[in-house]
Amino acid sequence: MGIFTRSVVSRKPNESMRLIVTAFVGVVFGFLIGLCFPKLSLTKFSLSASILTAIDFKYTEYTKLGPSSSTRVSHPVGNNGSSANVTLKKIWVPSNPRGAERLPPGIVRAESDLYLRRLWGKPSEFSGNFTILLFHYDGRTTEWDEFEWSKKAIHVSVRRQTKWWYAKRFLHPDIVATYDYIFIWDEDLGVEHFNAEEYIKLVRKHGLEISQPGLEPNKGLTWQMTKRRGDHEVHKETEEKPGWCNHPHVPPCAAFVEIMAPVFSRDAWRRVWHMIQNDLVHGWGLDFALRKCVEPAHEKIGVVDSQWIVHQSVPSLGNQGESLDGKAPWKGVRERCKKEWSIFQTRFSRAEKAYLKEINSTSH
């Protein structure tokens, strides 16, 4: 077995002196070199744009700046490698959307859309004036392929959910921000007498932020407000049964559309989306509260009569419930709808009272 140890060898005096002189000369030479050349820094380099992009700079210098500092750096412009001095401002921008504070504001794209994008051609090419998004609560999606338009639609399938459950999760205002109007309709509506382009023209003409098409009057109706009037383009108020309206400008006599087939402007939908409760999915009572989202509500909420629809009353969603205690599935769903309406009314009333109390307490 070999054992390796470190040997200490004594040196002659003249050899030691030679080493000392050599080391001294090396130190002096290095000092002189440092005086002749400036400090090397990545931020002083002018590299080809293919190697260093405009956002690449020396990380160590950036971290020394802190959130309130700025510095001057050089980065390439053009393909000839020439550089220009620019001021690098702080990247921490509190006004950016949450989570994007460390990004330069010019690159932040907080909003999106549901337009289908081609895999070729120009990125700006859109798919048309409308985007169709189908929510499938029965799990069936491929059956719709028999319709040519369905192949260009977006399909989202989650069993036994309502359209408001979908809307809260898939129609965030920042996702639909590029669309002027958002239609959130039930599945049992006859549209033989409806033209979407003409409808939008009338909505704009009459300044409606929240609207719906008139309903065929010969079918079963709950509210007079949504009944189609043959001699009108649009109406914004009606007369209801005695005692139903404590003021002519409040629901259901005005400022009212049903949750069956509402149409929202971009701005109105942003407010409505925030009002939709995450756990209350049926939407009962929401139609009475929509007036809180526009002002003046009795002028900006209305029914378009000349573009009308037929409510076919197909109780398909109700059959998605379960039979409990001998009750039919739809009865359990209906009971849940009524319960949610009561919960929503209580929440809204408490929220308004709490806010008014806070305002009054701070004003004194």
C-alpha positions in Angstrom: 0.0 0.0 0.0 1.5 3.4 -0.9 1.0 6.3 1.4 1.3 9.8 -0.2 2.4 12.7 2.0 3.1 16.3 1.3 6.9 16.9 1.4 8.5 20.2 2.6 11.6 21.0 0.6 14.0 23.7 1.8 15.0 26.3 -0.8 18.3 28.0 -1.4 18.5 31.8 -0.4 19.1 33.1 -3.9 16.1 31.0 -5.3 13.8 32.5 -2.6 14.9 36.0 -3.5 14.2 35.3 -7.2 10.6 34.3 -6.3 10.0 37.5 -4.3 11.3 39.7 -7.1 9.1 37.9 -9.6 6.0 38.3 -7.5 6.6 42.0 -6.9 7.1 42.7 -10.6 3.8 40.8 -11.4 1.9 43.0 -8.9 3.3 46.2 -10.4 2.5 45.1 -13.9 -1.1 44.2 -13.0 -1.6 47.7 -11.4 -0.3 49.4 -14.5 -2.6 47.4 -16.7 -5.6 48.4 -14.5 -4.8 52.1 -15.0 -4.6 51.8 -18.7 -8.0 50.1 -19.3 -11.4 51.3 -17.8 -13.5 48.9 -15.7 -15.1 46.3 -17.9 -18.9 46.2 -17.6 -21.5 44.3 -19.6 -23.6 47.4 -19.7 -20.8 49.2 -21.7 -20.6 46.6 -24.4 -22.3 47.2 -27.7 -23.2 43.7 -28.9 -25.1 42.5 -31.9 -28.9 42.5 -31.4 -28.9 38.8 -32.1 -26.7 38.2 -29.1 -28.0 40.8 -26.6 -31.5 42.1 -26.7 -32.7 45.5 -25.5 -33.9 44.1 -22.2 -30.6 42.3 -21.4 -28.4 44.3 -19.0 -26.0 43.5 -16.2 -28.2 41.9 -13.5 -25.8 42.8 -10.7 -26.0 46.5 -11.5 -29.8 46.4 -11.8 -30.2 44.8 -8.4 -28.0 47.6 -6.8 -30.3 50.3 -8.2 -33.3 49.6 -6.0 -36.9 50.3 -6.8 -36.4 54.1 -7.0 -33.2 54.3 -8.9 -32.2 54.8 -12.5 -29.0 54.5 -14.5 -27.7 55.1 -18.0 -26.9 52.1 -20.1 -26.0 51.4 -23.7 -27.8 48.8 -25.8 -27.9 48.1 -29.5 -30.0 49.9 -32.0 -30.3 48.6 -35.6 -28.2 45.8 -37.1 -24.9 47.7 -37.4 -24.1 47.3 -33.8 -24.2 51.0 -33.0 -25.5 51.9 -29.5 -27.3 54.7 -27.8 -27.5 55.8 -24.3 -30.9 55.6 -22.7 -32.1 56.1 -19.1 -33.2 52.8 -17.5 -36.1 53.7 -15.2 -37.2 51.6 -12.3 -39.0 48.3 -13.2 -41.1 48.2 -10.1 -44.3 49.8 -11.2 -47.2 49.8 -8.6 -49.7 50.8 -11.3 -49.2 47.6 -13.2 -51.7 44.8 -12.7 -51.1 42.7 -9.6 -48.3 40.2 -10.3 -46.8 42.3 -13.1 -45.2 45.0 -11.0 -41.7 44.0 -12.0 -42.4 44.3 -15.8 -41.9 47.4 -17.8 -45.5 48.9 -18.4 -45.1 48.8 -22.2 -45.0 45.0 -22.3 -47.9 44.3 -20.0 -51.0 42.9 -21.7 -53.5 42.6 -18.9 -56.5 42.0 -21.2 -57.2 39.1 -23.5 -59.9 37.8 -25.7 -61.6 34.6 -27.0 -60.8 35.1 -30.7 -59.5 32.0 -32.4 -56.0 32.5 -33.8 -54.7 31.0 -37.0 -51.5 29.0 -36.9 -50.3 30.8 -40.0 -50.5 34.2 -41.6 -50.7 37.5 -39.7 -51.3 37.4 -35.9 -53.8 40.2 -36.3 -56.2 38.2 -38.4 -59.4 37.6 -36.4 -62.2 35.2 -36.8 -65.1 37.6 -37.4 -67.4 40.0 -35.5 -68.6 37.4 -33.0 -67.1 34.7 -30.9 -69.4 31.8 -29.9 -68.7 30.1 -26.6 -70.9 27.1 -25.8 -71.2 25.9 -22.2 -72.2 22.3 -22.0 -73.7 21.2 -18.6 -74.7 17.8 -20.0 -71.2 16.8 -21.1 -72.2 16.6 -24.8 -69.9 18.4 -27.2 -69.1 16.3 -30.3 -72.8 16.1 -31.2 -72.6 19.7 -32.2 -70.2 19.0 -35.0 -73.0 18.5 -37.4 -73.4 22.3 -37.5 -70.7 24.0 -39.5 -70.7 27.1 -37.2 -70.1 24.9 -34.2 -66.7 23.9 -35.5 -65.6 27.5 -35.1 -67.0 27.8 -31.6 -65.3 27.3 -28.3 -66.8 24.5 -26.2 -66.5 24.3 -22.5 -68.0 21.2 -20.8 -68.5 20.8 -17.1 -71.5 18.7 -15.9 -74.3 20.1 -13.9 -73.4 23.7 -13.8 -75.3 26.9 -14.7 -74.4 29.6 -17.1 -73.5 32.0 -14.2 -71.1 29.4 -12.9 -69.4 29.4 -16.3 -69.6 33.2 -16.7 -67.9 33.9 -13.4 -65.0 31.6 -14.3 -64.6 31.9 -18.1 -65.9 35.4 -18.9 -63.7 37.6 -16.7 -63.9 41.2 -17.8 -60.2 41.2 -18.8 -60.8 38.2 -21.0 -63.8 39.7 -22.9 -62.5 43.3 -22.9 -62.1 43.5 -26.6 -65.8 42.7 -27.2 -68.3 45.6 -27.3 -71.2 43.4 -26.1 -71.5 40.1 -24.2 -74.6 37.9 -24.7 -75.3 35.4 -21.9 -78.2 33.4 -23.1 -80.1 30.3 -22.1 -80.2 27.3 -24.4 -84.0 27.1 -25.0 -84.4 30.3 -27.0 -85.9 30.5 -30.5 -84.0 33.0 -32.7 -85.8 32.8 -36.0 -86.8 36.4 -35.7 -83.5 37.7 -34.3 -80.5 39.3 -36.1 -77.5 40.0 -33.9 -76.1 42.8 -36.1 -79.4 44.7 -36.2 -79.8 44.2 -32.5 -76.5 45.8 -31.8 -77.4 48.8 -34.0 -80.6 49.4 -32.0 -78.8 49.0 -28.6 -76.3 51.7 -29.7 -79.0 53.9 -31.1 -81.0 53.9 -27.8 -78.0 54.0 -25.5 -78.7 50.7 -23.8 -76.0 49.3 -21.5 -78.0 46.3 -20.4 -80.7 44.9 -22.6 -82.6 41.9 -23.9 -84.7 41.0 -27.0 -88.5 41.2 -26.5 -90.2 37.9 -25.8 -93.0 36.4 -27.9 -96.1 37.6 -26.1 -98.1 34.5 -26.9 -95.9 32.3 -24.7 -96.0 32.1 -21.0 -94.5 35.3 -19.4 -93.7 36.2 -15.9 -93.0 39.9 -16.3 -94.8 42.5 -18.4 -91.5 44.4 -18.9 -90.0 41.7 -21.2 -93.1 41.3 -23.3 -92.5 42.3 -27.0 -94.4 45.3 -28.2 -95.2 45.2 -31.9 -95.3 49.0 -32.3 -91.9 49.8 -30.7 -88.2 49.5 -31.5 -87.3 49.6 -27.8 -89.1 50.2 -24.6 -87.7 51.0 -21.2 -90.7 50.9 -18.8 -94.1 49.3 -18.3 -97.0 48.9 -16.0 -97.2 45.9 -13.7 -99.7 44.5 -11.2 -100.7 46.9 -8.4 -98.1 46.9 -5.6 -95.4 45.3 -7.6 -93.4 48.6 -8.1 -93.0 51.2 -5.4 -91.6 53.6 -8.0 -92.1 53.8 -11.8 -88.3 53.7 -12.4 -87.5 50.6 -10.4 -87.9 46.9 -11.2 -90.0 45.2 -12.5 -91.6 48.4 -14.0 -88.3 49.8 -15.3 -84.5 49.2 -15.2 -85.2 45.5 -15.6 -84.4 42.6 -17.9 -84.6 38.9 -17.1 -81.5 36.7 -16.6 -82.8 34.5 -19.5 -81.3 36.4 -22.3 -79.4 39.5 -21.1 -76.9 41.5 -23.2 -74.3 43.6 -21.5 -72.0 46.3 -22.8 -68.4 45.9 -22.0 -68.4 48.4 -19.2 -71.7 47.1 -17.7 -70.4 43.6 -17.8 -67.3 44.5 -15.8 -69.6 45.7 -13.0 -72.0 42.9 -13.2 -69.2 40.3 -13.1 -68.0 41.7 -9.8 -71.5 41.5 -8.4 -72.0 37.8 -9.4 -71.5 35.7 -6.3 -69.0 32.8 -6.7 -71.2 30.3 -4.8 -74.7 31.4 -6.0 -74.9 29.9 -9.5 -78.6 30.1 -10.5 -78.7 33.9 -10.8 -82.1 34.4 -9.3 -82.4 37.9 -8.0 -79.6 39.1 -10.1 -82.0 40.7 -12.6 -83.4 43.0 -9.8 -79.9 44.1 -8.9 -78.6 44.9 -12.4 -79.8 48.5 -12.0 -77.0 49.0 -9.5 -74.5 48.6 -12.4 -75.5 51.5 -14.6 -76.7 55.1 -14.1 -79.4 56.2 -14.7 -80.7 52.7 -14.8 -84.2 53.4 -16.1 -82.6 55.0 -19.3 -79.8 52.5 -19.9 -81.7 49.3 -19.3 -84.3 48.3 -21.8 -86.0 45.7 -24.1 -85.5 45.6 -27.9 -88.9 44.9 -29.4 -88.1 44.8 -33.1 -85.5 42.0 -32.6 -87.4 39.3 -30.6 -87.0 35.8 -29.4 -89.2 32.9 -28.3 -88.8 31.3 -24.9 -89.4 27.6 -25.7 -89.4 26.6 -22.0 -87.4 23.4 -22.2 -86.7 22.4 -18.6 -83.4 20.7 -19.4 -81.3 22.2 -16.6 -83.8 21.2 -14.0 -83.5 17.6 -15.0 -79.8 17.8 -14.0 -80.7 17.6 -10.4 -81.1 14.6 -8.2 -84.2 13.0 -6.8 -84.2 13.3 -3.0 -86.8 12.2 -0.5 -89.1 11.2 -3.4 -89.0 14.6 -5.0 -88.6 15.0 -8.8 -85.1 16.3 -9.7 -86.5 19.7 -11.0 -88.2 20.4 -7.7 -84.8 20.2 -5.8 -83.3 22.6 -8.4 -86.2 25.0 -8.0 -85.9 25.0 -4.2 -82.2 25.8 -4.6 -83.0 28.7 -6.9 -85.4 30.2 -4.4 -82.9 29.7 -1.6 -80.1 31.5 -3.5 -82.4 34.4 -4.3 -83.0 34.9 -0.6 -79.3 34.6 0.2 -78.4 37.1 -2.5 -81.0 39.7 -1.3 -79.7 39.4 2.3 -76.1 39.8 1.2 -76.8 42.8 -0.9 -78.9 44.5 1.8 -76.2 43.9 4.4 -73.4 45.1 2.2 -75.2 48.4 1.4 -76.1 49.0 5.0 -72.5 48.3 6.1 -71.1 50.6 3.5 -73.5 53.5 4.3 -72.7 53.1 8.0 -69.0 53.3 7.3 -69.5 56.4 5.1 -71.6 58.1 7.8 -69.1 57.3 10.5 -66.2 58.7 8.6 -68.0 61.9 7.6 -68.4 63.1 11.2 
